[in-house]
């Protein structure tokens, strides 16, 4: 497992240029994305992919396609709260590149989950650090910025590191699902990330909550221990709380604030 940090002088370039320096240019990648988006949307509509087994099979098929198409220029984002994605990637592909954004505010259990998956599966995990440590950020912007301006905190500790983690890659994989939130109901399995100039893969987009539970049970997926404490959606410790039974799973994120996304997918 590697840890990647950066100095302020090495800040990432504009997000739209993230895919620069790869074998294929922006126009070629966009064409690949749009063709695959239509093809996988059509596959998703086929009867054999309408039930659980079909959705799991199609997710693995999408991952294999991405691996064959992009090779070493494919990377996987994981918050270690998307355990089924990490398991699916690690059991479908060998030596997959996975990156984890260590914001400096993660639960100990989340860091332990990262370490467990590095030991259990044939994947390579990169840990990406923000430009500023938490004490440095507190010195420059004041303590508990996440309480006063969570968007600014996420921008520095998640979005900027994400853009840096994606430099040199052509495609990235996420664990986004339509069932996660109202803001995600229309996501496709494959799409074009125009902001970063990359092909974006959401292989488990169609999975329901029941699909996730069944996959976990059938495959013995190791779960972040916070699941047992009622954390349905896991983010940074200061901005995440357990949810009550029947409560929206993402109600525990930025509770009491007019915020539903960290900015990684907007």
C-alpha positions in Angstrom: 0.0 0.0 0.0 1.4 3.4 -0.9 0.7 6.9 0.5 0.8 9.8 -1.8 1.0 13.4 -0.5 1.7 16.7 -2.3 3.1 20.0 -1.3 1.1 23.2 -2.0 3.5 23.9 -4.9 2.4 20.6 -6.5 -1.3 21.4 -6.6 -3.3 19.5 -9.2 -4.1 21.3 -12.5 -7.6 22.1 -13.6 -9.9 19.2 -13.2 -10.9 19.1 -16.9 -7.2 18.3 -17.7 -7.0 15.3 -15.4 -6.9 12.8 -18.3 -4.1 14.7 -20.0 -0.9 12.8 -20.7 -2.6 9.4 -21.3 -2.4 7.5 -24.7 -5.8 8.7 -25.8 -7.0 12.3 -25.9 -10.2 13.8 -24.5 -12.2 13.4 -27.8 -11.3 9.7 -28.1 -12.2 9.0 -24.5 -15.5 10.8 -24.8 -16.3 8.7 -27.9 -15.5 5.5 -25.9 -17.7 6.7 -23.0 -20.7 7.5 -25.1 -20.6 4.2 -27.1 -20.2 2.2 -23.9 -22.9 4.2 -22.1 -25.4 3.3 -24.8 -24.2 -0.4 -25.0 -24.4 -1.0 -21.3 -27.8 0.8 -21.0 -29.1 -1.6 -23.7 -27.6 -4.6 -21.8 -29.2 -3.4 -18.6 -32.6 -3.5 -20.2 -32.3 -7.1 -21.3 -34.4 -9.6 -19.3 -31.4 -11.6 -18.1 -30.1 -8.5 -16.3 -33.4 -7.6 -14.6 -32.8 -9.7 -11.4 -30.1 -9.9 -8.8 -27.9 -12.5 -10.6 -28.0 -10.5 -13.8 -27.2 -7.2 -12.1 -24.1 -8.8 -10.4 -23.1 -10.4 -13.7 -23.4 -7.2 -15.6 -21.4 -5.3 -13.0 -18.5 -7.8 -13.4 -18.8 -7.5 -17.2 -18.5 -3.7 -17.0 -15.4 -4.1 -14.9 -13.8 -6.6 -17.2 -14.6 -4.3 -20.2 -13.0 -1.3 -18.5 -9.9 -3.4 -17.6 -9.5 -4.6 -21.1 -10.1 -1.2 -22.6 -8.0 1.0 -20.3 -5.5 -1.4 -18.6 -3.1 0.4 -16.3 -5.0 3.6 -17.0 -8.0 2.4 -15.0 -8.4 3.3 -11.3 -11.0 2.6 -8.6 -12.2 5.1 -6.0 -13.1 3.7 -2.6 -14.2 5.3 0.7 -14.1 1.9 2.4 -17.8 2.4 3.0 -18.5 0.8 -0.4 -17.2 -2.6 0.6 -19.1 -4.6 -2.0 -17.4 -2.6 -4.8 -14.0 -3.3 -3.4 -14.8 -7.0 -3.1 -16.3 -7.2 -6.6 -13.2 -5.4 -8.1 -10.8 -7.6 -6.1 -12.5 -10.8 -7.1 -13.1 -9.9 -10.8 -9.7 -8.2 -11.6 -6.2 -9.0 -10.5 -3.9 -6.2 -9.4 -6.5 -3.5 -9.7 -5.4 0.1 -8.8 -7.6 1.4 -6.0 -7.2 4.7 -4.3 -8.5 5.9 -0.9 -8.8 9.5 0.0 -7.5 9.9 3.6 -9.0 13.2 4.7 -7.4 13.1 8.1 -10.9 12.8 9.6 -11.7 9.2 9.0 -12.9 6.8 11.7 -10.3 4.3 12.9 -12.6 1.6 11.7 -12.5 2.9 8.2 -8.7 3.0 8.1 -8.7 -0.6 9.4 -11.1 -1.6 6.7 -8.7 -0.2 4.1 -5.8 -2.2 5.6 -7.9 -5.4 5.8 -8.8 -5.2 2.1 -5.2 -4.6 1.1 -4.3 -7.8 3.0 -7.2 -9.9 1.7 -7.5 -9.1 -2.0 -5.0 -8.9 -4.9 -5.4 -5.1 -5.3 -3.0 -2.2 -5.0 -4.3 0.6 -2.7 -3.0 4.1 -3.0 -3.7 6.4 0.0 -4.1 10.0 -1.2 -3.5 12.8 1.4 -4.7 16.4 1.2 -2.3 19.2 0.7 -2.7 20.4 4.2 -2.7 18.3 7.4 -5.6 18.9 9.8 -3.5 21.1 12.1 -2.2 23.2 9.1 -5.8 23.6 7.9 -6.9 24.7 11.4 -4.1 27.2 11.5 -5.0 28.8 8.1 -8.8 28.5 8.2 -9.7 28.1 11.9 -10.6 25.0 13.8 -13.6 22.8 12.8 -14.0 24.3 9.3 -16.2 21.3 8.6 -18.8 22.8 11.0 -18.6 26.3 9.6 -18.1 25.7 5.9 -18.4 21.9 5.0 -18.2 22.6 1.3 -14.8 24.3 1.7 -13.6 21.5 3.9 -14.7 18.9 1.4 -13.1 20.8 -1.5 -9.7 20.8 0.2 -9.8 17.3 1.8 -11.7 15.4 -0.9 -12.2 17.1 -4.2 -8.6 18.4 -4.7 -7.1 15.1 -3.7 -9.5 13.2 -6.0 -8.4 15.3 -9.0 -4.8 14.6 -8.1 -5.4 10.9 -7.7 -6.9 10.7 -11.2 -4.0 12.4 -13.0 -2.6 10.1 -15.7 -5.7 7.9 -15.8 -8.3 7.5 -18.5 -11.2 5.9 -16.5 -12.3 5.7 -12.9 -14.7 3.4 -11.1 -17.0 4.4 -8.3 -19.4 2.6 -6.0 -22.3 5.0 -6.7 -25.8 3.4 -6.7 -29.2 4.8 -7.8 -30.6 3.7 -4.5 -28.1 5.8 -2.5 -29.8 9.2 -2.8 -32.3 11.2 -4.8 -29.4 13.0 -6.5 -28.2 9.6 -7.9 -31.3 8.0 -9.4 -30.3 8.6 -13.0 -26.7 7.5 -13.1 -25.6 5.0 -15.8 -23.2 2.1 -15.6 -20.8 4.0 -17.9 -20.8 7.7 -18.4 -18.6 10.6 -19.5 -17.1 12.7 -16.7 -16.8 16.0 -18.6 -15.5 17.9 -15.6 -12.3 15.7 -15.5 -12.2 14.4 -19.1 -12.4 10.8 -18.0 -14.6 7.7 -18.6 -16.6 7.1 -15.4 -17.8 3.6 -14.5 -20.5 2.9 -11.9 -20.7 -0.9 -12.1 -23.2 -1.3 -9.2 -25.4 1.6 -10.1 -28.4 -0.7 -10.6 -28.0 -2.6 -7.3 -30.7 -2.3 -4.8 -30.2 -2.4 -1.0 -31.4 -6.0 -1.0 -28.8 -6.8 -3.7 -26.1 -5.4 -1.5 -27.2 -7.4 1.5 -27.5 -10.6 -0.5 -24.1 -10.1 -2.1 -22.5 -9.5 1.3 -24.2 -12.7 2.7 -23.4 -14.9 -0.3 -19.7 -13.9 -0.5 -18.9 -13.2 3.1 -17.9 -9.6 2.3 -15.9 -8.0 5.1 -17.8 -4.9 6.3 -16.6 -1.8 7.9 -17.3 -2.4 11.7 -19.2 0.8 11.8 -22.1 -1.0 10.1 -22.8 -2.8 13.3 -23.2 0.6 15.1 -25.9 1.9 12.7 -23.7 3.8 10.2 -25.5 3.3 6.9 -23.4 5.8 5.0 -19.9 6.3 6.1 -17.8 9.4 5.7 -15.6 11.6 7.9 -16.1 11.2 11.6 -17.1 14.8 12.4 -19.8 14.8 9.7 -21.3 11.4 10.1 -23.7 9.9 12.6 -25.6 6.6 12.9 -29.1 6.5 11.5 -32.2 5.2 13.2 -34.2 2.2 11.7 -36.2 3.4 8.8 -34.3 6.7 8.5 -32.8 7.7 5.2 -29.4 6.0 5.0 -27.7 9.3 4.1 -29.5 11.3 6.8 -26.4 10.7 8.9 -24.2 12.7 6.6 -23.8 16.4 7.4 -26.9 16.1 9.6 -28.6 19.4 10.2 -27.0 21.0 7.2 -28.2 21.8 3.7 -25.6 19.4 2.2 -26.1 16.0 0.6 -22.9 15.4 -1.5 -19.3 16.0 -0.8 -18.5 17.2 -4.3 -16.7 14.2 -5.7 -19.6 13.4 -8.1 -21.1 16.8 -8.7 
